[in-house]
Amino acid sequence: MLPISLKEMDNVKLMDRTDTKYTFALRELGEILNEIKDKYRILEIDGKNISRYETLYFDTSDLSLYSQHHSGKLNRYKIRHRTYVDTNAGYLEIKFKNNKSRTIKSRIKKQTFVKEFDKDSQDFLKKSLPFDPSSLVPVMWVNYNRLTLVNKETPERVTIDLQLQFVKDGGTLNFNSLVIAEIKQESKNPSAFIRVMKARHKREGSISKYCMGIAVSCKGIKMNNFKEKLLTLKKITTYDFTTSGL
C-alpha cells in the first residue's frame, strides 16, 4: 500500500461527515488490507504506519453524555482531550452528532491535559455546548494504536484501531484481539472498504469506544440498548460484557 503524508492528508480532514463503524477480529486484518491495497494509501509518519492515540473522555458525574448515547438521542456530544503521541500534538475536541446523523468535530490545540479547563478551553466549550462545561469531569482514558487509510479517488478516510485499552479509576482492560474500523465520508457511499466488509458479512455497529469503555468498566450501568452490539463484541473478544466493572 502506497504511503501518504500527514500534510497530504490535510485535504481529507472531514470535520463534517458521516461515520460507519465495523468490528472484527485481529486475525482477519491482514487479509482485509490485502484486498483493498490498490484502492487506498496509508498514513506514514517518520517511516511508521502505526500511530499511538491516548484520549481522555469527559462526562458529567452521573454520566449523562453516556446516557444520551445509550438512549439513541441525536444532537448529542462527546468531549475529550486527545494526544497524538507520535507527533506530540494535543487537542481538546468536541464531537457532535446532529439530528441528521452527521458527525461534526471541532477542536482547539491543547498540548497537555490539565484536570481543570483553562480560560481558552472554557470559552471553546461554552461556545459549542448547550450546558455548563463546569459540570464536566474526567472519566476514562481510551488508548489504542491506529492505522489510517485514505481513498485514492474519493474523500474518504478509514481508521483502523488496534490494541484497545480502557483505563478508569486505576483499573485497566485490554482488548488485543479486537479491531474497530471507522469509515469517514462526506456522504455515505459503498466504498471498497465497505464492500469488503459486506462480502465478509460484517454488520455495521455504532457503539463508540467511549460507550464500550463505560459499559465494560462501570458496574450496574444501563446497557440494554447496546446488548446486540456487545454480544457481537463478545464473540470476537470472549469477554462477557454483562459482568462489567474494572
Stockholm file with secondary structure:
# STOCKHOLM 1.0

chainA/1-246         MLPISLKEMDNVKLMDRTDTKYTFALRELGEILNEIKDKYRILEIDGKNISRYETLYFDTSDLSLYSQHHSGKLNRYKIRHRTYVDTNAGYLEIKFKNNKSRTIKSRIKKQTFVKEFDKDSQDFLKKSLPFDPSSLVPVMWVNYNRLTLVNKETPERVTIDLQLQFVKDGGTLNFNSLVIAEIKQESKNPSAFIRVMKARHKREGSISKYCMGIAVSCKGIKMNNFKEKLLTLKKITTYDFTTSGL
#=GR chainA/1-246 SS CCEECHHHHGGGCCSEEEEEEEEEEGGGHHHHHHHHTTTEEEECBTTBSCEEEEEEEEECTTCHHHHHHHTTCSSEEEEEEEEETTTTEEEEEEEEECTTSCEEEEEEECSSCCSSCCHHHHHHHHHHCSSCGGGCEEEEEEEEEEEEEEESSSSEEEEEEEEEEEEETTEEEEETTEEEEEEEESSCCCCHHHHHHHHTTCCCCCCCHHHHHHHHHSTTCCCGGGHHHHHHHHHHHCCCGGGCCC
#=GC SS_cons         CCEECHHHHGGGCCSEEEEEEEEEEGGGHHHHHHHHTTTEEEECBTTBSCEEEEEEEEECTTCHHHHHHHTTCSSEEEEEEEEETTTTEEEEEEEEECTTSCEEEEEEECSSCCSSCCHHHHHHHHHHCSSCGGGCEEEEEEEEEEEEEEESSSSEEEEEEEEEEEEETTEEEEETTEEEEEEEESSCCCCHHHHHHHHTTCCCCCCCHHHHHHHHHSTTCCCGGGHHHHHHHHHHHCCCGGGCCC
//
